[in-house]
Amino acid sequence: RRASDCATVLGSNVYKCTITPESGGAFSDCLRFTTPGDVSERFDLVPDQLGLALGCTCKAAGSPKHPRFASSLTFECNGGDFTFEGAVKKNAKSIKKGFASAATGASFVFSCTLDAACAVAQ
C-alpha cells in the first residue's frame, strides 16, 4: 500500500455526510471506514443508515495497458445490493464526488467531512 492510496488516507476515519437521493429530500449519514476490513482485505465501509459492512478497494489509476493499482484516492465499496464510490482528499478531511446506487436502480449523491464524533438519528 502506498502512502497516497485511498485505503491509507481513509484509514479508520468517520465522516458526516449529506446524502441526496434522486427522489429528493437530503438526509445525513455517518460513513465509518475500517482498515483493514473484515469483508475486504483492504478496507470496509459501514454507513450508519444501512448498518451493513461493504467491502472496499481503491480504483486503479493509469490505463488498461499501464494500470497503477493502490495509487488512487478514489474508492469503491460494494455489498448487500449497494455500491458507494467517492474521492477522498489527500488530507483525509473530506470526501467529494460521492455517488451511491442500489440494485433497485435508486441513486444518490453525497459529500462528507471528517467527523470522529459523527452521530445521526435513525
N, C-alpha and C positions, 0 to 999 in steps of 0.2 A: 504494500500500500504506500502510495506516495503522500507526501505532506499536503498536497493540494487536491486530493480526491475528495469526493463528496462524503464518503463514509468517515474519513478523518475529521473533516470540518464539522459535520453534523454531530459526531461523537455520540454522547448520551444526552443531548440537549432537548429542551422542551420549548415549543413555540406556541404563542397565542395567535390564532388565525381568524380572519374574516373570510367566510366561505359564502359565495353567491351561487345558488343553483340557477340553471337556465329558466326555471319556472318563477324566479324572483324570490324576494324575501331573504336577505342575507342573515347569517347566524354566525356565532362564534364557536370555535372548537380548539382543543389543545392537541397538537401533534407531538407525540413522545417518541423519540428515536433511541434505540439501544444498539451499541456497538461493542462486541459482536452481537449478532442476533441469535434467536432460537429457531426462527423459521428459515432465515437466510444466514449462511455463514458470514456474510459481510455485515449487514445491519438490518434491523427491523423498525417498523413504524407502527405505533398504536394510536389511532385517532380516538379521543375520548368518546365521541358520539357513536362510533362504531363498536368500540370495545373489543376489537379483533386485531390480532397481530398480522401485519403484512410483511412479506419478505421483500427486501430491497437490494438494489445494486446501483452503481454509478453507470450512467450511459457512457458508451465509448466515444472518444473524440477521434479526429482523423477521418480517414476514408476506408472503404472496404479493403482496398489494396494495402493500406498502411494504417491499420487501426491502432489507437492508443487506449488500451484498457486501463481502468483505475487512474485516470488523469482528468476526469471531468467533474465539474461542480454541479452537474445536472443529475438528478436521481429519478428512479422509477421504482415503485413499490406495488406489489400485486398480492391479492388473496381474497377469498370469500366473495367473489364476483365484483371486486373493486380494484381500481388502479389509481394511484396517485403519482404525479410527477411534478417536478419543480426544479428551480435552480437556487442553491444556497450561496449567499455571498461569502467570499473568502474569509471575512472576519467573523462569520457564523451569526451575525446579528439579525439577518432576515432571510426569508425565502420569497422569491419573486417568480412570476410566470407560472404559478401553481395551476394545475389542471387535474381534475379527478373525474372518473367516469364509473358508471355501474353497468353490469351486464344487461340491465334493462334498457340501456341507451341514455339514461339520465346523465347530464354533465354538469360540472361545477368548476368555477374558477376560485382561486384563493391566493391571499398574500398573508405573510406571517412575520412576527417579530419575536426575537428571543425573549422568553419569559419563564424562568425556572419555577415561579410560583403560579403558573397558569392553572386556573380552575374555571369551569363553566357549569352552569346549571343544566342538568339533563332532563 
